[in-house]
Amino acid sequence: MVMRFVLRVQVVLFIFLGAVSPSAAADQARTLAGQITGTSLFAGGLRNAAGLELVIPGGTLRVSAGVLIPGTPLQGHSREWAFAGRARMELTPPNEIEADQLEFFAKKRTLDYEITEGVLALGEGDTLAAVERQPPLGPQDAGTTAAWVETATTRWDSWQQSPERESLKVPARLLRSTVEAEPYSEYFVLSTVDPEERSLALVEDPGEAESARLMCFIPIEWSTEDKWEYRDRVRISKGSAFIKEIVYLKGFWDTWLSWPNRPSTPDVESRHYELQVTLDKKAEGLTGTARIDLEAMRDGLRSVTLQASSSIKIRSCRLPGGSDLFFHVGEGEALVILDRVFARGERFQLDVEYELSSQIKIRRGLYTSLGPRAWYPHAGREDLATYNVLYRWPRSVGLLASGHLIAEGEDAGQRWQQRELEIRSTGPTYRVGKFEIQKSQVGNVELILAFSKTSTRWMTKERKKRLVAMAGAILRFSEALFGPYPLDTLTIVTTPDNYSQGLLGLITLGEGGHSVFSPTTDYRITLAHEMAHQWWGNMVAPRSYRDAWLSEGIAEYASMLFGRHVLRPHKIRFKGPFQNWKSQLTSHLSASRTVEQVGPFTLGSRLNSSKCAYCYEILDYVKAGKVTDMLSQIIGEDPFLSALEHLAQSCAGTRISTEYFFKALSQMTHTDLDWFVRRYVQGTTSHTLIYNTSQDEVGSGDYRVSFELTQKPDTVNVGTFVRLPNGHWDVRLREKVINSVDDSRFVLPFVIRGEDEDKQVKKGRITIEGRSSTVTVRVPFEPKETLIDPDQTALAWISRKDNKLSEMQRLYREAEEQWLRGDPETALATADEALTASTGEREKEFAAIDRFNVKSLRTSLLLDLQRTGDAKLAMPKLSSLRVKHRAGRDAGLLVHRARILLQEGNSKKAYGLLWKEVHVGDNRLIRAYQLLAIAALEQGEQKIADEAIKVLETEGIDITPLDPLREACRRHNEQQ
């Protein structure tokens, strides 16, 4: 293996470098890039694909028949191949979390697809060698393979013109694998179409931290109206370059699977940036140079990838004192081919000249840019570095930037500043505009408040004054949490933007839209969140997208602490970051999955997809913040905050992972957290907890308080298709347990208060394990108030046992639980009892609702027991309710009527009823869609049935029981 590696490197270096000048090397790289970009099918190299078996990421690809057509050879080897025929792709996810993601997107936990066409892009490794060993097709095969050749050719043409090829960075990766075989020899891409005609890509990219990915391309078709509408919507908040990158995209990728299939080492890491930027006269664009100090992280380094937004136009790249290097510009990056080979640990510099068009004038005197770090090219996977930046800008506007001010002045009608960030961080940033500056001193830190002169009407003089005072209080509070602020200045800028952000040394507070002064956001909480990013997110950065919650979740937790410990004790009203967490996490994306169940927050940016465009913001901010709050209660707030401060200081200038965070936390606090990580970090559900308290005197003025706690498992009600003994079809509703509570564990704070609330108070924590626990606490006073989790720290629905339910309500809930557990006989007896029970002291109209609900439940139970005639008599009438209470209940009655008709064998009338009332896109009641699918299939209405089934599949409903009915419908229509 070693000899093979050495030989390969020698061959590549001989071919590519063999005694050529730097300019000749650039010319050769340019030629290779042109060949890759303009590659076409090489019909003379047709291969028989039958018998080909490839080991692919996560599984195997077996070809039983077909053809392979190579692309134009590149240095003697075709690197892209078109396939048509019959093949089987089998994939198994690497763990349960990824299997759950696959099920979320593909409705399967493993893949076993038959594929009939595709394109392969390969590095010069074992996979390419296996493909090249396939025998050539002879003239005698022309007749049997003509159709396959045509299909493969069509697929190739589609691939070459598709946005997928460029967005997968195939040209750049093939160029890189040609220039330096290791570690890119096993580069692999399979682009194909699954049985549902979705465009899939299976990728093995050795240069990525998670080398293996299975993705699905989601195309976007933009009309002219769409583009203008979207541009107007994002213009103020994101700038024109954001529009250019998003609106004109032709699609994006859903990541179904991603995992580190092989060890991966980054190519380079950045150590220091020397930046010089010059804004043009209107401050609407800039030109810049970047000298990036890099360290090679592996032997044989011959290329560097620069991350650069599409708004950055790179003019030239060179090593200091050298000639221009060749660079290939792809989507969001530029691949630079070096003119010499670097060994591991060797330091070198790369000079880049570029220009940027992302500055845009959004209002008079105010400008914004594409993003906080998108105004200069980046290198390295870690990309934590020190920075020295020289800014030049027109005198007509002001510039505010992060970092220590070294020098400033005016020159040739321009102002300039040189700033330095001596602490390794995620990068500097700046804002340009016209500002009103106010300065104050907070300890050793000069606090600069810059109010945009184009601020909205919300930024009154009184609010400016309050913001200056509050900013100092938040800075002092944050230093108490995480340690001394690392710089000597901190700038806070207000703008009309719709978003806020905090990079080291400069915080932007947006005033527009749903930001600082909106009804749903409190500027003090927002500022506390962004202030926390000075430590968590910039100095201590997440290692990968899976660890982004360490930045956002801890920042949410810090802002919550500020409200809890600073604002609330002074009776200052504020909107906390978790005020709507229950409704956010439990909002349904489908019949069987809530937002929280999309995936654990360790999936980071992958949580946003075509299925959910906002799940990352909810899970990595809100849920991660709640989990961090729970963690502090389990460990104890003081030791937890002490550990956070130690980590913030000891890990400054590094990236850390979730695994490292919990390992360090466990060691520092001597706490076993493995169970916590499994349940709340890698888990996807919350629990319901019901408690009751009782107390009794035990003598000498002492009292014993008993807490009785019960956990209920997470469940979802799912309708299942059933075929009745008489041959008719029906839908039964059953309860599905998502997560058991048998191994769950909660640590909950409690407060017991006596008559004298200032002196007679007992605080502590109690633990509940499994389904139920009883905990007793002794106090030296008579309790007057007992509370569990008064600050709502737990990720659970906690409520005191309701002893105020009427007898009818209690029996109704009991009958419903029995029904969903699959015991309709017992449930019916309980429901009968509920009908004659007391409604308590409820008002007449609400008592009527209780009675309606019981009757509706009895109807469902009778239908489950196939007592159709009794069910018709038992159905409640909407006329018994006031009009304002009828909304939503008519959908339930629609289901009852349809079930009765189907049980009576009258699918024609059931179809007519449902077809009029149920519309695709109106997911009022998924069971109505299930019944519509049955009725449509029995009536031979294939189109309507397919539409209903498509909705059901999207909602995660198992439709396989309908296969016999679907086959019967198909045969019936063929005979017609």
N, C-alpha and C positions, 0 to 999 in steps of 0.2 A: 504493500500500500504506500509506503514511504517513497520507494523508487518510482512508483507510478506518479505520485504527486510531483516529485522533483522533475521527472521527465516532462510532465505536462507543463510545468512552469517554464522549463528551459525552452520547450517548443514554442510556447506563446511568446516568450521574450525574444526568441530568435526571429520569429515571423514578424513581430510587431516593432521590435526595437532595433534588431540587428544592425548596429552601426549606422543608424540614421540620425540626422540632426533633429533638434526640437521642432523646427518648422516642418520637416518631412514627416515626423510622427503625427503632428496635427493634421497634415494633409491625408495621411493614411486613415486616421480616425474619422475624418470628414467623409472619406470615400466609403468606409464601412457603414457609417450612419446613413449615407445616401442609399446604399444597397439594401439596408434593412427597411428604410422607409418605402422604397420603391419595389420591394420584392413582389414577385408574381409566381404563378404556378409553373412548375417545371414538368411538363407532361411526359417527358422522356423518362422520368424516374418512377413511374407507377409501381406500387407494391401491393402484393396480396396481404390483406390485414388478418386473414383467418388464422387463429391460433395465437395471436399476440396477447400476451398477458403482462400487464404492468403493475408494479407496486406503486400506488399513488398515495398521497397523504390521507391517512385514515382508512385505507382499504385497498381494493384492487379494481382494475379495469380489465375485463376479459372480452376479447373479440371472437365471435363465432364465424363471422363472414363479413366481407367488405373490402374496400380499397383504401389505400393511403396515397395521396398525391403530394409530393414535396414542393416546397417553395424554392425559389432561386438559391442555389448553393452559396454559402458564405464561408470563404476559406476552406472549401472542400466539403462542407457539411450543410445540408438543408436544416434550418432551425425552426421552420414553421411547416406544418403538415395539415392538409385537409383530409377528413375521414368521412366516409359514408358506408353504411352497412348495418350490421346487428352487433351490438356490444352491451355488456352489462356492467354497470358501475355500482359497487357496493361500498358504503361508507358507514363507519361506526364512530360516533362522537367520542372524544377522549374522556369525558366525565359527565356527571349528571347535570351540571349547570348547562353545558353545551348541548346535551341531549334535550333539555327543556327548551332551549332556544330553537333547536331544529323543529321540535314539535310545535312551537309557537308560529313558525313561518310555514313549515311544510306539512304540519299535522301528522308527522311521523317521528319516532325517536331514533330510527336508523333509516338509511336510504338503500334501496335496491331498485335502481332504475334501469330500464332498457333505453339505450340511446341509439339513435339511427344516424346522427351526423354530428360533426364537431370539428374544431381546429385545435391542434397542439402547438405550443411554443415551448422550445426545450433548450436547456443549456447543454454544453458538450460533455455529457456524463453518461451514466449507465442507461438511463431511459432512452436517450437518443441512440445509443448503441443497439438497444433492443429493437427499436423501430427500424433502424437501418439493416438489421439482420433479416427482416422479412423478405421473402423471395419476390423477385419482380414478376409482374403480370406478363403473360405471353400473348401473342396474337390470337391464340385459341380461346382466350378468356374475354375477348372484346364483346361478344354478344351478351354474355351473362352479367357483365359489369358495366355496361353502357349507362344504365339508369343510375347506378351508384356514382359513376364518374360525373354525371351531370349534377347530381345532388351535391357532391363534394365541391364542385366548381362554384355552384351557386352559394354554398355556405362560405367558401373562401372569399368571394366577392363581397358578401355581406360583412364578413369579419374585417376586411381591409378598410371598408368605408364606415364601420360602426364606431360610435363613441367609446365602446367598451375597450377596444384595443389600446387607445391612447390613455384612457382613465386607469387601466391596469398597468400602465407604464411599460408595456411590452417592448417598444422600440428601445427605450433606454436600458432595460434589463438585458436584452439580447446583445446590445452593444457592449455592455459591461461584462457579460459572460464571455464575449469574444476577446476582449482586451485582457481580462484577468480571469482565467478559468476558475480558480479557487477564490472564494467559496461558492461561486455561482455556477459550477458545473452541473449541479442538480436542480437548477431553476426549471420550473414546470408550470405550465398553464394549460388547462383544458377548458375551452369555451364550448358549451353545448346547450341544448334545449331539453328541458324535462318533459314528461308526458303531458303536462298542462301548458306547454309552450312558453314557459318562463325561461329567460336567458340566464344560464348559470355559468359561473366561473369557479373552477377549483384551482387554487394557486399554491405553489411552494416557492417562496421567495426567501432564500437564505440570508439576505441582507436585512430582513425585518426581525424584530424581537420575537414576534409571533409569526413564524414562517409560513404556517399553513392556514388557509382561509377558504371557506366556501361561501360564495356571495351570489346574490340574485340582482340583476339589473332592473331598475324601475324606470322606464322611459317617461319623459315629460314632453308633452306636446304643448308648446306655448303659442297662443294666438297673439296677434298684435295687441289686442285689448288686454290680455293677461300681462304682457310685458309692461305696458304703461301703468296698469293698476298696481302691479307689484313694485314698480319703480317708485311710484308716489308713496307707497306704504313704507318703504325702507329707506327712502332717500335721506331723511334727516338723521336717522339713527345709525346708518351704516356707511353712507357715502356711495359715490358712483361706482367705485371699483367693486364693491360688494354686489351691486346690480349686475355688473359685467360678468362676475364669476357665477352668479346664481341664475339670473334670468336667462342667460344664453346657454346654460347647461342643457344637454339633451337627456339627462337623467342622473340617477345616483344609485348607489349600491346598498342593499340590505345585507348585513353580514349574518349569515345563518350559523356559521361555525368559525372559530378562530382559536388557534392554540400553538404553542412552541413545539413544532414537530421534530426539530433538531436544534442542538446548541447553536447559538447565534452570538457573534461578536460584532459590535459596531465597527465601521471602517475607520472613522476618526472621531475625536472629541474636540470641541472648541475650548480654548483656554482664555483667550482675550480678543476683544474687538477694538480696532481703531476705526472710528467712523467719522466721515466728513459729509455733511449734507448742506445743500444750498437750495432754499426755496426761491421760486421764481418771483417776478415782480408782483404778481397777483396772489401769491401764496397758494396757488392752485396745483402746483406740481413741484417736484424737486429733482435735482441730480445729486448723486452721491458716490463716494468711494468707501470701500470696506477692506481693511487689511485684517484678515482673520488668522489668528495664531492657532494652529492645529497640531494635534498629536496623533500619529498613526497608531491604531489599536490592533493591527495585525501585520504580519509579514507580507511582502509582495503587493503592497498598496499601490495602485496605478490610477485610481480615479476617486473623485470626491463628489458626493451629491449635495447640492445646495438647495435648501427649501426656499422657494420664492413664489409669492403670489403672482397671479397672472397680470397684475398691474405693474409688477417690476419687470422692466426690460433691461436685461444684462447686455452691456456693450462689449466688455472684454474681461478676460480672466488671465492672470499670469502669475508665475512665481516671481518674487522680487528680483529685478534685474534681468528677467528672462523675456522670451518672446511670447506672443499671444498663444494661449492654449485653446484647443478645440473644446466647445461645450455644446451639448445637445439639450435643447429646451423642450421639456415635456409639461404635463399638467401639474402645476404646483411645484415644479422642481427643475433644476438644471444639472445635468451630469457633466462634470469637468474631467477631461482626460489629461492626466499629468504627463510631463515629458521625461519623467524618470521614475524609478521604483523606490518606495520608501519602506523601511523596516519598522517593525513594531517598536514603539517608544520613541521613534524619531520625530522631532519637532520641525515644523516648517510653516511658512506663511503663504497665504493666498490673497492676492490683490484682485478686487472685483470693482469694476466701474459699472454703474447702473443709473437708471432714471425711473421715476415713479410718477404716475399720473393719478394717484388715489386721493390727493387733496381735492376737496370740493368746497366751494363757498355755499353754505347752507342758509345763511342769513347775513345781513349786512354786518360786516365786522367780525364774523365768526366762521371758522373753518373746521373741518373734521377730516380724519384720515380713515383708511381702510380698517385699521385695527391697531391695538397697542404695540404689537411686535411685527406687523406686516409691512413696515416701511424700509426694511433692509434685509438682505439675504442671510440665512442661517445655515449652520453646519453642525453635524454631530447629533447623536441620539439623545444624550444628556442635555447638551447645549446650555450648561450653566457656566457663565464666564464673568470676567471683569470687563469694564467698558470705559473707553475714553472717546468722547463725542465732541466734535466741533460743529456747532450750528451757525448758519448764516441765514438771515431772513430780512424782508423789507422793513424799513423804519415805520411804515404805516400801520403795522400790527405789532402785538406783543407775542412773545414766546415764553412758555413755562415748561420746564423740563425737569426730569428727575436727576439725582446725582449731586455730588459736591461741586460747587462753582469754583473753577480754577482761575479763570480770567474772562474778561468781557470788554467790549468796546464797540466802536463804529469804524467802518472802513468802506470807502467808495459808495456811500449812500446806503450801506447795509449795516445792520447790527449783527454782532456775533457774540457767542459764548462758548467757552470750552468747559465741559463738565466731565466728571469722573465718577464711576461707580466702582469702588474698590472691593466690594463684597460680591462674591459669585452669586448671581441671581438669574432670573429668567429674562432680564433685559431692561433697557431704558425705554422711556417713552416721552412724548411731548404733546403740548396743545398750543394752537395758534389762534389768536383772536384779539379782541379788545377787552381788557379786564379792569375792574376796580380792585386794588390790592389792599388787604388789611393783614398786618403782621402782629404776632404775639409770641411770647416766650413761655414754653412749657418745659420746665426743668432745663435740660441741656439742649432742647430741640427748638429751633425756630419754626414756628407754625405759620405758614403762609396761606391765607384764604383769598382766593381769586374769584370774584364774581363777574361772570360774563356780562358785558354791557348790553347784550341782546337777550338777557334772561327773560323768562316769561313773567307774567303778572304775579305769579306766586312768590317771587323772590322780593318781598317788601323789605323796607329798612329794618323793621322789627324782626323779621325772620333772619336777616343777615346777622343782626346782633346776637340772636339766640344761637345761630349756627356757629359763630365764632366761639362762644362760651361752651357750647356742647362739644365742639371738636376737641378742645383742650381736655374736657372731662373724659371723653372716649379714649384719647391717647393715653392719659394717665391710667385708666382702667385696663387698657390693652397691655401696657407695660407691666402692670401688676400681675397679669395673667401669663405673659410669655417672656418677660425679661426686658432689659433696656432696648429702646428703639435704636437701631444700628447706625442711623445717619444723623447729621446735625441739622438737617432741614427736612420738612415734610410739607408738600404743597397739596392743597385741596382746591379743585376747580369745579365751579358749577357751570353747566351748559344746558341748553334746551334739548339735549339728546334724550332718547327714550330708554337709556340704559346707564348703569353705573359700573365702574371698574376700578380696581386698585392694583397698580404695579408699584414696585419698590420706589418710594420717594414721591409718587404722584398719584393722587386719587381723583377720579372724575365722578362727580355727583350729577346725574341727569335729572332734569326737572320735568321733562315732557312725558306724555303718555302715562304708562303705569309705573312711574318711578317715584321720585322723592316726595312730592306733595300730592300724590294721587290718594283717593279714598282707601285704597287697599295697602298702602305702603307708608311706613313711618320713616322720615329721613334720619332720625337718630339710630334706628335699627339698621337701616341701610348703611350708614356711615360706620357703625360698629362692625358690620360684616366686612366692608372693604378695608377697614383698618386692620382686621385680623389677617388679611392677606399679606400685609407687610411681612409677617413672619411665616404663616402657613399658606403656601402657594407661590411665593417669590423666593425667599431664602431657603425654606424647606419645601421642595417641590415634589409633586407626585412622580413616581418612577415611570408610570405608563398610564394609558387611558383607564385602566382598571383601578387605579389608585387616586383618581381625580376627587373622590369623595373626601380624601384627607385634606384637600384644600377647601372645598365648598362646604362639606359637612361640619368641619371644625369652625369655619367662619360663621355658619349659621348658629352653632352652639354658642360661640362667643357673643354674638349679637343678642341671643336669648338671655345669656347671663347678665349682660348689661341692663336689659330691661328688668330682669328679676331682682338684681341686687342694687341697682342705682336708681332707676326710674320709679319702680313700684314702691320702695320704702318712703319716697318723698311724695307719694300719691300723685305721680305724674302719669296721666293716661297715655298709653302707647299701644300700637298695633304690633303684636309679637310675630315672629317669623313662622310660628307653628299654629296660628289661630284657626286655619282651615284644613289642618293636616288630615283629619278623618275623611272629609268629603273628597279631598284630592286623591288620597291613596285608594279609596274604595269606589271611585267612579269606574263604571264598567266600559271596557273596550269591546267586549263580546259577552255572549251569554255565560261563558264559563271562565272569563279572565278579567280581573280588575287591573288598574294601573299598577298596583303594587306587585301583582303576579306576572308582570311582563318579564321580570328578571331581577336578580340582586343588584344593588347599586354598584357593585364592583364591575359591572359591565360597562360603566361609564357612558361614553358617547354612543355606544351601540344601542343604548336604550331608545334613542330617537331613530325612528325608521318610518317606512311607509305605513306601518300599523299604528304608530303613535308618534306624533311630531313634537310632543312636549314631555315625554316620560323622564328624560334625563333631568330636566329642571326640577321635577317633583321628587324623584328618587335620590339624586345625588345631592340635592340641597335639603329638602324637607325631611325625607326619611333618614338620610345619613345624619342630619342634625339631631333628630330624635334619638337615633341609636347612640350617638355620642353622649347625649344627655343621660340615657339609661346607663351607659358605661360609667359615667361619673357617679351615679347613685350606687352602683354595685361595688365600685372600688372605694367610694367615699370622695366627696367633692374636693376636699383639701389635698389628699394624696394624689388624686387624679390631675388636678391643676398643677401640682408640683412636678409631676411626671411630664406633663405637656410643656412646661417651661424648660425643663431639662432637655427634652428632645429638641425644642425650638432652638436652643443655644448650641447643643452638641452636634446637631445635624445641619447647622446653617451652611449653606453653599453646597448641599447635596440633594439628591433625589432619593426618596425612600418608598418602599412598597408597603402594602397592607400587611403582608406577613412580617416584615421587619417591625412595623409599628406595634403589632400585638405581642410579638416576642419580647421587644424591649419593655413594653408596658407590663407584661406579666412578670418579668424579672425585677423591675423597679418596685412594683407594688406587692410582689409575692402572692399573686392571684392567678388561679387557673382560669383562663379565658377561652379555652378551646371550645367549650360548649356554647359560649356566647357567640363566637365567630360562626359556628355551624348554624345556629338558630337565627341570628339577627343580621349578620353580615352576608352570609351566603344564602340565607333563607329569603322567602318571598311572601310571607304572610304575617298578619298580626292576629292577636287573639282577643276573645271577649272574656272578661273577668267580672264575676258578680260576687259581691261580698256583703256580709251582714255582721253586725257587732252586737255584743251583749256584755253586761257588766254585773258584778256582784261584789258586795263588801266582804272583805276577808278579815276584818278586825283592825282596831287601832287606827281607824280613819283611812286604811289602805283599801284600794279597790283593784279588782282583777278585770281587765278588759279582754274579751275573747274575740278574735277575728276569724270568721268562717269564710273561706275563699274557695271559689269554684271556677275552674277554667272550662270554657266551651271550645271544642275544636273548630277550626276554620272550615266552613262548608259552602257549597254552592248548589243551587237547585237546578238539576239538569233533566230535560225531557228526553225520554228514550222511546224508540219505536218498538211496538209489540204487535205480534199477530195473534188474534184471538182464536179460540178453538173453532168458532164458526167460519173462519177464513177471513173475516174482516180485520181491518187495521185500526190501531189506536195509538195514543201517545200517553205514557205514564210519567209523572213527575216524581223524581227521587232525589234524595239528598246525597251529595257526593262530598266525602271528607277530603279536604285539600291537604291538611297537615294535622297529624295527631298531636295531642297535648301531653301524652303519657311521659315523654322525656323532656318536656319544656320546663323552664325555670324562670321565675320572676323575682327580682329584688325590688321591693316597693317601699318608699318612704311613708311614714305615717305621722300624724300630729294628734295628740290628745290634749284638750284644754279643759281647765276647770273654771270655777266662778271668776277667779282673778286671772285674766288672760295673760297679764304681764309676768306673774310669778308662778302660777299653776299651769305649767305646760310641759309636755313630755314629747320629745321627737326621737325618732329612730327609724330602723328599717326592718321589714319582715320579709321572709322568703316563702314563696309558694312553689311547690314542685308537684308535677303531675296534675291530675284532674282536680284534686281538692286537698286543702290543708287547713288545719286549725292552729292558730298561734295565739298565745296568751301573753299579756303584758301587765305588769304590776305598777301602779302609780300611787303616790301618797296623798291623793286628793280625790274628791268625787268628780268624775268626768261629766262635763256638760256638752262637749262636742268631740266627735271622733271622725277623723278624715283619713282616707288612704290616697296617696299620691296627689296632694293638693295642687302641686304645680304642673301636673300632667306630664311627668317625665317619661312614663312608660309608653312603649309602643303597643298599646292595648286599649280596648274599649272597656273602661272600668266604670261600673255603676253599682250603687247600693241596691240590694234586693228590694224589689218593689212590693211592699206589703199592702199597697192601696188598690191593687187590681180587684175588679169585681169578680164574683164567682163565675160569671159568664166568660169574662176575658181570660181568667185562669184556665178554665176548661177548654176554651178555644185554642190557646197556645199548646196545651197538653195534647189535644187531638191532632193539631198540625204536626207536632213533633212525631207522634206515633205514625201518622200517614207518611211523612217523608222517610221514616225509617223502614217503610215497607210493611206496615201492619194495618191495612185498611179496616179490618173487622173491628179491632179494638178501638181504632180511631173513630169509627162510626158510632159505637156505643158511647164514647166520650162526648162526641158532638151532639148526640141526642140528649144527653144529660145537660149539655150547655144550653140547649134551646129553652129548657124549663128553669134554668138557673136565674138568679137575681142579677140585674145590671148595676146594682149599687145605687149611688146617688148621682150618676151621670145624667146630664140634661137629656131631654127627650130625643133630640135629633142625633146625638152621639150614641145613645142607646140603640137607635134604629140602625146606625152603622154597624154596631157590634152584632146585632141580630142578622143583618144582611151578610156579614162576613161568615157567620156560622152556617147560614143556609147555603152559601156558595161553597163552603168546604164540604158540607154534606153531599151536595150535588157531585162534586169531584169524587168523593168516596164511593157513592153509589155507582158512578160510571166505572170506576176501577173494579168494582165487584160485578160489573155487567148487569146491574139492575136498571136497565135503561128506562123502563116505564116509571119506576119510582123516582129516577133522576129528573124526568120531565115534570113530575108533580112537585118535586122539591126545589126547583129552580127559583131563586128570589126574583123580585121584580124591581126594576130601577125606580118605578113610581113610588116605592116606599121611602125613597131618599129625596132630600132637597136637591135641586138642580146643581148647586155648587159642589155637592159631594159625589156626583155621578161620574165625573171625569176619571178615566182609568178603569172603573169597574165594568163599563160596557165591554171592554176588551176581554175581561174574564168571562162574561156572559156569552160573548161570541165564541169562545173556545168551548163552553158547555154545549151550545147549540150545534156546533160542528161535530163534536164528539158523538152527540146523540144521533145525528144523521148518519155518520159513518158506522156506528154500531148497528143501526137499522138497515145498513146496506144501501143507503140512498146517497151514494157518492156524488151523483149529478147535482142534487140540491145543495150538498155540502160545498161542492166546487163553486157553484153560483154564488153562494153566501160569502165564501172566503175571497173569491176573486174580486168581488165588489168592495170588500172592506179592508183587505190586506194589500199593501203596496210595497214593492221593493224599495228599500231604503227607510221604511217606517218600521223600526224594530220595537214596537210597543210590547209585543209579546211573542217570543220566539216560538212558543207552542203553536201559535196561529200559522206560522210558516211551515211548521212540521205537518200540521193537518192539511194545509194547502198542497204540500208536496204529495201527500197520500191521495187526496182527492183528484189532483191533476193527473197523476199517473194512472189511477183507476179509470179516468175518463179519456185517457190517451192524449192529453194536452201536454205533449212533450216539452214545448218551449216554456210554458209557465212553470212546469215541474222543474226544469233545469234552472230557471231563475231563482226559484225558491230554494233548491238544493245548494246553489252557489252561495246564497245568503247563509244557509245553515253551516256550510263548510267554513265560511269566514268566521262564524260565531263559535267554531270549535265543536259542533254537534256531529256525533258519529252517525253517518248515513249508510254504513255498510248493511244494516238489517234490511234496508229497502232494495238491496240488489235483486232479489227475485221479482219484486214488483216492477223495477226499472226494466228488467229483461222482458217481462210480460208486455209492458207498454211498448218496448221497441219492436217486438214481434207483431204486436197488434197493428202498429202503424205501417210496418212493412207489408202486411197482408192487405191493408187498405190501399 
